[in-house]
Amino acid sequence: MKKIIVSLFLFFPLAIMAQENYLLIGTYTGGKSEGIYVYKFNSTTGDNSFVSVVKSSNPSFLAISPNQKYVYAVNENADSTRFTVGGNISAFSFNKKNGTLTEINKQPSGGKHPCYVAIDKTGQWVFAGNYTSGSIGLLHANKDGSLDTLKQTIQHNGSGPNTDRQKGPHVHSTNLSADNKYLYVPDLGIDKVMIYSFDKTKGVLKYKTEAPSTPGNGPRHMSFSPDNKFAYLMEEMSGTVVCYKLNNGSLQMQQRISALPADFKGAIGSADIHVSPDGKFLYCSNRGDANTISIFSVDRTTGKLTLKGDQSTMGKTPRNFNFDPSSNFLLVANQNTDDIFIFKVDKKTGMLTDTGKKISVGSPVCLKWIK
């Protein structure tokens, strides 16, 4: 009996530690933040601890390489130099032993204020979405994680009916298909999701087709069902979620549904969107006057959504949010209250419960994980 008790005692701490992952936090650096923050997060308890920070200018969105050795961050700026007018993509190496980031190099993103970065399944190609200039930048990532100069730049054109927000194109995200063959690019300024075929061998994007959005709604972020049958689009300016059926790279609209209650009267500013890892639920963040996470159930056959309710984010201006690797917790980055709240996920109902735990970081806007 004593041997069993001792064995359990020894095993329990190891089991708890085995659930620890690294949380990487992208931020805006105009206030309290210095750059990219690294925390340890325990997926059993929800406990967390600060590990490190690396200085970087406005690293507001991050991408992790498939081998988890490298991290790519936008520098959401529009710097003017004799070489370029625009922002950059910075490359970092990540040390899993001590949880530190080291900058390798940086390259121009191909436009002004890059707000989104993604990396393909091979780890060789990096896609930058430039908001202010409405362009896409494609860069090659070397084996050592460093970035080459721009391989390709694609400029969007057009405008939308909202003269304050849509005078020109505004690329808001670059989303790769699961098979690595297509890039989906929601453009808030022209109310379209532009779709490009991608040649991973040559590193070339080619226009394929587009999926128009309702004028004035402002497409922003996307998420895909785990079975890759459906895609979901968050429209920032209307707070609407659009369900599409995926068909050989194209998007066929199935449903439009509001992420806000029918009686909501305040300012709208929806942001991020994620399907739960089990495909049963969909979540989206609402900024403006709502400051909530909307929760939908998903019909796995049709892909269509039913709004179940919402959860206060306990702070202001929730942008990016994400599930931890166990999907036991959902973490929400509240940009304007400098905090990340940690919610427990009920995997049967999809509902969220505040754990009372949070992380205090200046202007957090992006959450990514390294296991």
LUMKOLBA-715003 format. One record per residue (C-alpha): x, y, z. Coordinates in nm, 3 decimals. Layout:
r c1=X, c2=Y, c3=Z
...
***
This chain:
r c1=0.000, c2=0.000, c3=0.000
r c1=0.283, c2=0.241, c3=0.088
r c1=0.447, c2=0.175, c3=-0.249
r c1=0.122, c2=0.257, c3=-0.430
r c1=0.079, c2=0.582, c3=-0.236
r c1=0.439, c2=0.684, c3=-0.304
r c1=0.399, c2=0.602, c3=-0.674
r c1=0.082, c2=0.810, c3=-0.697
r c1=0.253, c2=1.096, c3=-0.514
r c1=0.543, c2=1.088, c3=-0.758
r c1=0.321, c2=1.051, c3=-1.064
r c1=0.074, c2=1.332, c3=-0.982
r c1=0.320, c2=1.625, c3=-1.011
r c1=0.452, c2=1.479, c3=-1.337
r c1=0.097, c2=1.454, c3=-1.475
r c1=0.033, c2=1.818, c3=-1.385
r c1=0.360, c2=1.931, c3=-1.547
r c1=0.284, c2=1.727, c3=-1.860
r c1=-0.013, c2=1.957, c3=-1.919
r c1=0.203, c2=2.270, c3=-1.935
r c1=0.235, c2=2.454, c3=-2.265
r c1=0.377, c2=2.787, c3=-2.373
r c1=0.138, c2=3.076, c3=-2.439
r c1=0.272, c2=3.345, c3=-2.672
r c1=0.107, c2=3.686, c3=-2.659
r c1=0.126, c2=3.945, c3=-2.938
r c1=0.061, c2=4.306, c3=-2.835
r c1=0.048, c2=4.670, c3=-2.930
r c1=0.350, c2=4.849, c3=-2.784
r c1=0.227, c2=5.207, c3=-2.760
r c1=0.138, c2=5.169, c3=-2.390
r c1=0.254, c2=4.923, c3=-2.124
r c1=0.377, c2=4.649, c3=-2.354
r c1=0.732, c2=4.593, c3=-2.478
r c1=0.671, c2=4.322, c3=-2.738
r c1=0.595, c2=3.948, c3=-2.741
r c1=0.532, c2=3.785, c3=-2.404
r c1=0.577, c2=3.416, c3=-2.319
r c1=0.388, c2=3.247, c3=-2.035
r c1=0.361, c2=2.891, c3=-1.914
r c1=0.002, c2=2.768, c3=-1.895
r c1=-0.125, c2=2.459, c3=-1.717
r c1=-0.413, c2=2.297, c3=-1.904
r c1=-0.525, c2=2.104, c3=-1.597
r c1=-0.551, c2=2.391, c3=-1.350
r c1=-0.556, c2=2.707, c3=-1.564
r c1=-0.260, c2=2.840, c3=-1.366
r c1=-0.001, c2=3.045, c3=-1.550
r c1=0.335, c2=3.208, c3=-1.494
r c1=0.547, c2=3.467, c3=-1.676
r c1=0.851, c2=3.329, c3=-1.859
r c1=1.001, c2=3.594, c3=-2.087
r c1=0.948, c2=3.892, c3=-2.317
r c1=1.125, c2=3.996, c3=-2.635
r c1=1.111, c2=4.356, c3=-2.753
r c1=0.941, c2=4.416, c3=-3.087
r c1=0.739, c2=4.702, c3=-3.234
r c1=0.362, c2=4.636, c3=-3.245
r c1=0.381, c2=4.256, c3=-3.286
r c1=0.002, c2=4.242, c3=-3.304
r c1=-0.029, c2=3.903, c3=-3.474
r c1=0.184, c2=3.589, c3=-3.460
r c1=0.229, c2=3.266, c3=-3.653
r c1=0.407, c2=2.952, c3=-3.530
r c1=0.606, c2=2.733, c3=-3.770
r c1=0.487, c2=2.371, c3=-3.805
r c1=0.798, c2=2.243, c3=-3.623
r c1=0.739, c2=2.503, c3=-3.347
r c1=1.100, c2=2.621, c3=-3.369
r c1=1.020, c2=2.961, c3=-3.521
r c1=0.774, c2=3.242, c3=-3.463
r c1=0.677, c2=3.508, c3=-3.715
r c1=0.530, c2=3.839, c3=-3.603
r c1=0.389, c2=4.137, c3=-3.786
r c1=0.525, c2=4.478, c3=-3.700
r c1=0.202, c2=4.666, c3=-3.754
r c1=0.359, c2=4.992, c3=-3.865
r c1=0.391, c2=5.211, c3=-4.171
r c1=0.752, c2=5.317, c3=-4.134
r c1=0.915, c2=5.535, c3=-4.397
r c1=1.277, c2=5.469, c3=-4.489
r c1=1.478, c2=5.496, c3=-4.807
r c1=1.423, c2=5.123, c3=-4.854
r c1=1.054, c2=5.084, c3=-4.789
r c1=0.732, c2=5.248, c3=-4.681
r c1=0.537, c2=4.999, c3=-4.475
r c1=0.558, c2=4.740, c3=-4.202
r c1=0.769, c2=4.431, c3=-4.150
r c1=0.747, c2=4.063, c3=-4.068
r c1=0.995, c2=3.965, c3=-3.796
r c1=1.134, c2=3.613, c3=-3.759
r c1=1.227, c2=3.468, c3=-3.419
r c1=1.372, c2=3.140, c3=-3.301
r c1=1.202, c2=2.981, c3=-2.999
r c1=1.391, c2=2.794, c3=-2.729
r c1=1.159, c2=2.530, c3=-2.580
r c1=1.393, c2=2.463, c3=-2.290
r c1=1.376, c2=2.811, c3=-2.141
r c1=1.082, c2=2.966, c3=-2.329
r c1=1.273, c2=3.255, c3=-2.486
r c1=1.250, c2=3.420, c3=-2.827
r c1=1.550, c2=3.550, c3=-3.021
r c1=1.507, c2=3.770, c3=-3.326
r c1=1.662, c2=3.629, c3=-3.644
r c1=1.578, c2=3.898, c3=-3.900
r c1=1.294, c2=4.102, c3=-4.045
r c1=1.173, c2=4.180, c3=-4.394
r c1=0.923, c2=4.428, c3=-4.544
r c1=0.568, c2=4.291, c3=-4.546
r c1=0.474, c2=4.437, c3=-4.885
r c1=0.244, c2=4.708, c3=-4.750
r c1=0.138, c2=4.934, c3=-4.467
r c1=0.027, c2=4.815, c3=-4.123
r c1=0.048, c2=4.435, c3=-4.158
r c1=-0.216, c2=4.301, c3=-3.918
r c1=-0.206, c2=3.927, c3=-3.991
r c1=0.058, c2=3.665, c3=-4.066
r c1=0.022, c2=3.295, c3=-4.151
r c1=0.263, c2=3.017, c3=-4.245
r c1=0.192, c2=2.727, c3=-4.478
r c1=0.200, c2=2.357, c3=-4.388
r c1=0.553, c2=2.310, c3=-4.525
r c1=0.692, c2=2.588, c3=-4.307
r c1=0.853, c2=2.747, c3=-4.612
r c1=0.606, c2=3.022, c3=-4.701
r c1=0.481, c2=3.315, c3=-4.495
r c1=0.176, c2=3.525, c3=-4.588
r c1=0.135, c2=3.882, c3=-4.464
r c1=-0.194, c2=4.069, c3=-4.473
r c1=-0.140, c2=4.446, c3=-4.496
r c1=-0.443, c2=4.634, c3=-4.367
r c1=-0.392, c2=4.998, c3=-4.466
r c1=-0.256, c2=4.932, c3=-4.814
r c1=-0.489, c2=4.639, c3=-4.886
r c1=-0.216, c2=4.404, c3=-5.007
r c1=-0.074, c2=4.055, c3=-4.955
r c1=0.295, c2=3.983, c3=-4.915
r c1=0.443, c2=3.636, c3=-4.974
r c1=0.785, c2=3.562, c3=-4.824
r c1=1.006, c2=3.252, c3=-4.822
r c1=1.120, c2=3.109, c3=-4.487
r c1=1.459, c2=2.940, c3=-4.487
r c1=1.554, c2=2.624, c3=-4.295
r c1=1.712, c2=2.837, c3=-4.021
r c1=1.386, c2=3.032, c3=-3.982
r c1=1.512, c2=3.349, c3=-4.145
r c1=1.303, c2=3.529, c3=-4.406
r c1=1.405, c2=3.615, c3=-4.761
r c1=1.286, c2=3.933, c3=-4.929
r c1=0.936, c2=3.945, c3=-5.076
r c1=0.867, c2=3.674, c3=-5.331
r c1=0.530, c2=3.815, c3=-5.442
r c1=0.299, c2=4.107, c3=-5.365
r c1=-0.069, c2=4.122, c3=-5.459
r c1=-0.254, c2=4.453, c3=-5.443
r c1=-0.632, c2=4.458, c3=-5.397
r c1=-0.842, c2=4.733, c3=-5.550
r c1=-1.186, c2=4.874, c3=-5.487
r c1=-1.391, c2=5.033, c3=-5.211
r c1=-1.710, c2=4.990, c3=-5.010
r c1=-2.015, c2=5.201, c3=-4.923
r c1=-1.889, c2=5.309, c3=-4.579
r c1=-1.682, c2=5.614, c3=-4.667
r c1=-1.522, c2=5.629, c3=-4.322
r c1=-1.394, c2=5.270, c3=-4.321
r c1=-1.399, c2=5.154, c3=-4.684
r c1=-1.235, c2=5.418, c3=-4.903
r c1=-0.994, c2=5.152, c3=-5.024
r c1=-0.904, c2=4.784, c3=-4.974
r c1=-0.810, c2=4.660, c3=-4.626
r c1=-0.677, c2=4.304, c3=-4.612
r c1=-0.760, c2=4.170, c3=-4.265
r c1=-0.642, c2=3.808, c3=-4.264
r c1=-0.467, c2=3.542, c3=-4.472
r c1=-0.614, c2=3.196, c3=-4.417
r c1=-0.472, c2=2.878, c3=-4.569
r c1=-0.688, c2=2.578, c3=-4.654
r c1=-0.614, c2=2.252, c3=-4.473
r c1=-0.476, c2=2.096, c3=-4.792
r c1=-0.239, c2=2.394, c3=-4.844
r c1=-0.383, c2=2.460, c3=-5.190
r c1=-0.581, c2=2.782, c3=-5.135
r c1=-0.544, c2=3.113, c3=-4.956
r c1=-0.861, c2=3.288, c3=-4.837
r c1=-0.822, c2=3.663, c3=-4.787
r c1=-1.109, c2=3.860, c3=-4.627
r c1=-1.087, c2=4.226, c3=-4.728
r c1=-1.280, c2=4.466, c3=-4.504
r c1=-1.253, c2=4.755, c3=-4.750
r c1=-1.403, c2=4.590, c3=-5.058
r c1=-1.649, c2=4.347, c3=-4.888
r c1=-1.503, c2=4.037, c3=-5.049
r c1=-1.319, c2=3.720, c3=-4.959
r c1=-1.054, c2=3.692, c3=-5.229
r c1=-0.948, c2=3.334, c3=-5.303
r c1=-0.608, c2=3.239, c3=-5.448
r c1=-0.466, c2=2.906, c3=-5.552
r c1=-0.124, c2=2.841, c3=-5.402
r c1=0.166, c2=2.652, c3=-5.559
r c1=0.379, c2=2.541, c3=-5.262
r c1=0.662, c2=2.422, c3=-5.489
r c1=0.709, c2=2.750, c3=-5.677
r c1=0.576, c2=2.975, c3=-5.402
r c1=0.321, c2=3.152, c3=-5.620
r c1=-0.031, c2=3.279, c3=-5.552
r c1=-0.277, c2=3.301, c3=-5.842
r c1=-0.626, c2=3.450, c3=-5.840
r c1=-0.894, c2=3.180, c3=-5.843
r c1=-1.227, c2=3.342, c3=-5.753
r c1=-1.396, c2=3.553, c3=-5.486
r c1=-1.692, c2=3.540, c3=-5.249
r c1=-1.877, c2=3.872, c3=-5.219
r c1=-1.999, c2=3.985, c3=-4.879
r c1=-2.298, c2=4.210, c3=-4.810
r c1=-2.188, c2=4.569, c3=-4.888
r c1=-2.077, c2=4.760, c3=-4.581
r c1=-2.030, c2=4.455, c3=-4.358
r c1=-1.648, c2=4.437, c3=-4.360
r c1=-1.507, c2=4.078, c3=-4.375
r c1=-1.237, c2=4.020, c3=-4.113
r c1=-1.136, c2=3.673, c3=-3.984
r c1=-1.216, c2=3.313, c3=-4.080
r c1=-1.228, c2=2.969, c3=-3.920
r c1=-1.282, c2=2.621, c3=-4.066
r c1=-1.467, c2=2.314, c3=-3.941
r c1=-1.240, c2=2.025, c3=-3.834
r c1=-1.371, c2=1.810, c3=-4.122
r c1=-1.293, c2=2.096, c3=-4.366
r c1=-1.642, c2=2.093, c3=-4.512
r c1=-1.737, c2=2.441, c3=-4.394
r c1=-1.580, c2=2.785, c3=-4.353
r c1=-1.701, c2=3.065, c3=-4.127
r c1=-1.643, c2=3.435, c3=-4.183
r c1=-1.665, c2=3.708, c3=-3.917
r c1=-1.787, c2=4.040, c3=-4.055
r c1=-1.652, c2=4.318, c3=-3.834
r c1=-1.883, c2=4.607, c3=-3.916
r c1=-2.215, c2=4.422, c3=-3.898
r c1=-2.134, c2=4.158, c3=-3.637
r c1=-2.253, c2=3.889, c3=-3.878
r c1=-2.119, c2=3.535, c3=-3.914
r c1=-2.139, c2=3.380, c3=-4.261
r c1=-2.137, c2=3.003, c3=-4.306
r c1=-1.994, c2=2.875, c3=-4.635
r c1=-1.970, c2=2.527, c3=-4.779
r c1=-1.623, c2=2.454, c3=-4.914
r c1=-1.620, c2=2.325, c3=-5.270
r c1=-1.285, c2=2.275, c3=-5.443
r c1=-1.153, c2=2.599, c3=-5.296
r c1=-1.467, c2=2.801, c3=-5.365
r c1=-1.712, c2=2.928, c3=-5.101
r c1=-2.085, c2=2.859, c3=-5.130
r c1=-2.291, c2=3.061, c3=-4.882
r c1=-2.522, c2=2.856, c3=-4.658
r c1=-2.626, c2=3.102, c3=-4.386
r c1=-2.590, c2=3.452, c3=-4.245
r c1=-2.654, c2=3.496, c3=-3.871
r c1=-2.590, c2=3.780, c3=-3.625
r c1=-2.344, c2=3.728, c3=-3.343
r c1=-2.534, c2=3.982, c3=-3.133
r c1=-2.872, c2=3.965, c3=-2.956
r c1=-3.170, c2=4.086, c3=-3.159
r c1=-3.224, c2=4.379, c3=-2.923
r c1=-2.859, c2=4.495, c3=-2.922
r c1=-2.839, c2=4.872, c3=-2.984
r c1=-2.476, c2=4.966, c3=-2.921
r c1=-2.165, c2=5.013, c3=-3.136
r c1=-2.062, c2=4.699, c3=-3.328
r c1=-1.704, c2=4.585, c3=-3.379
r c1=-1.675, c2=4.207, c3=-3.406
r c1=-1.327, c2=4.060, c3=-3.435
r c1=-1.212, c2=3.700, c3=-3.404
r c1=-1.380, c2=3.365, c3=-3.476
r c1=-1.297, c2=3.002, c3=-3.392
r c1=-1.466, c2=2.666, c3=-3.427
r c1=-1.408, c2=2.445, c3=-3.123
r c1=-1.159, c2=2.161, c3=-3.184
r c1=-1.440, c2=1.903, c3=-3.161
r c1=-1.645, c2=2.094, c3=-3.422
r c1=-1.954, c2=2.117, c3=-3.200
r c1=-1.946, c2=2.491, c3=-3.127
r c1=-1.837, c2=2.820, c3=-3.279
r c1=-1.725, c2=3.128, c3=-3.086
r c1=-1.666, c2=3.489, c3=-3.190
r c1=-1.553, c2=3.806, c3=-3.010
r c1=-1.752, c2=4.128, c3=-3.011
r c1=-1.586, c2=4.459, c3=-2.931
r c1=-1.768, c2=4.794, c3=-2.954
r c1=-2.022, c2=4.821, c3=-2.672
r c1=-2.077, c2=4.445, c3=-2.638
r c1=-1.745, c2=4.311, c3=-2.502
r c1=-1.867, c2=3.953, c3=-2.526
r c1=-1.789, c2=3.612, c3=-2.668
r c1=-2.085, c2=3.478, c3=-2.869
r c1=-2.145, c2=3.103, c3=-2.853
r c1=-2.311, c2=2.904, c3=-3.133
r c1=-2.393, c2=2.537, c3=-3.169
r c1=-2.296, c2=2.384, c3=-3.505
r c1=-2.506, c2=2.144, c3=-3.712
r c1=-2.234, c2=1.905, c3=-3.823
r c1=-2.431, c2=1.800, c3=-4.133
r c1=-2.526, c2=2.141, c3=-4.275
r c1=-2.267, c2=2.356, c3=-4.102
r c1=-2.540, c2=2.598, c3=-3.993
r c1=-2.530, c2=2.781, c3=-3.662
r c1=-2.770, c2=2.844, c3=-3.375
r c1=-2.690, c2=3.121, c3=-3.128
r c1=-2.686, c2=2.975, c3=-2.774
r c1=-2.581, c2=3.280, c3=-2.576
r c1=-2.283, c2=3.494, c3=-2.487
r c1=-2.026, c2=3.547, c3=-2.214
r c1=-1.887, c2=3.878, c3=-2.091
r c1=-1.513, c2=3.896, c3=-2.154
r c1=-1.470, c2=4.072, c3=-1.817
r c1=-1.279, c2=4.348, c3=-1.992
r c1=-1.291, c2=4.584, c3=-2.288
r c1=-1.217, c2=4.537, c3=-2.658
r c1=-1.176, c2=4.159, c3=-2.693
r c1=-0.978, c2=4.093, c3=-3.009
r c1=-0.812, c2=3.757, c3=-3.053
r c1=-0.906, c2=3.462, c3=-2.834
r c1=-0.803, c2=3.099, c3=-2.842
r c1=-0.848, c2=2.754, c3=-2.692
r c1=-0.560, c2=2.610, c3=-2.497
r c1=-0.417, c2=2.286, c3=-2.647
r c1=-0.646, c2=2.070, c3=-2.430
r c1=-0.951, c2=2.283, c3=-2.524
r c1=-1.039, c2=2.283, c3=-2.152
r c1=-0.998, c2=2.660, c3=-2.141
r c1=-1.069, c2=2.957, c3=-2.365
r c1=-0.850, c2=3.264, c3=-2.319
r c1=-0.965, c2=3.610, c3=-2.430
r c1=-0.732, c2=3.904, c3=-2.495
r c1=-0.894, c2=4.235, c3=-2.387
r c1=-0.687, c2=4.502, c3=-2.559
r c1=-0.811, c2=4.811, c3=-2.376
r c1=-0.806, c2=4.673, c3=-2.022
r c1=-0.462, c2=4.510, c3=-2.050
r c1=-0.577, c2=4.165, c3=-1.946
r c1=-0.640, c2=3.811, c3=-2.066
r c1=-0.928, c2=3.634, c3=-1.892
r c1=-0.934, c2=3.257, c3=-1.861
r c1=-1.267, c2=3.075, c3=-1.902
r c1=-1.346, c2=2.710, c3=-1.840
r c1=-1.517, c2=2.541, c3=-2.136
r c1=-1.811, c2=2.308, c3=-2.084
r c1=-1.750, c2=2.067, c3=-2.370
r c1=-2.107, c2=1.932, c3=-2.354
r c1=-2.292, c2=2.265, c3=-2.371
r c1=-2.025, c2=2.494, c3=-2.515
r c1=-2.084, c2=2.750, c3=-2.244
r c1=-1.805, c2=2.938, c3=-2.067
r c1=-1.740, c2=2.999, c3=-1.697
r c1=-1.502, c2=3.258, c3=-1.557
r c1=-1.227, c2=3.083, c3=-1.360
r c1=-1.133, c2=3.398, c3=-1.171
r c1=-0.785, c2=3.371, c3=-1.323
r c1=-0.630, c2=3.621, c3=-1.561
r c1=-0.302, c2=3.740, c3=-1.710
r c1=-0.209, c2=4.109, c3=-1.696
r c1=-0.028, c2=4.224, c3=-2.013
r c1=-0.032, c2=4.561, c3=-2.188
r c1=-0.261, c2=4.574, c3=-2.495
r c1=-0.283, c2=4.199, c3=-2.569
r c1=-0.422, c2=4.127, c3=-2.916
r c1=-0.303, c2=3.781, c3=-3.023
r c1=-0.274, c2=3.443, c3=-2.848
r c1=-0.079, c2=3.147, c3=-2.986
r c1=0.045, c2=2.818, c3=-2.840
r c1=0.361, c2=2.607, c3=-2.846
r c1=0.330, c2=2.260, c3=-2.694
***
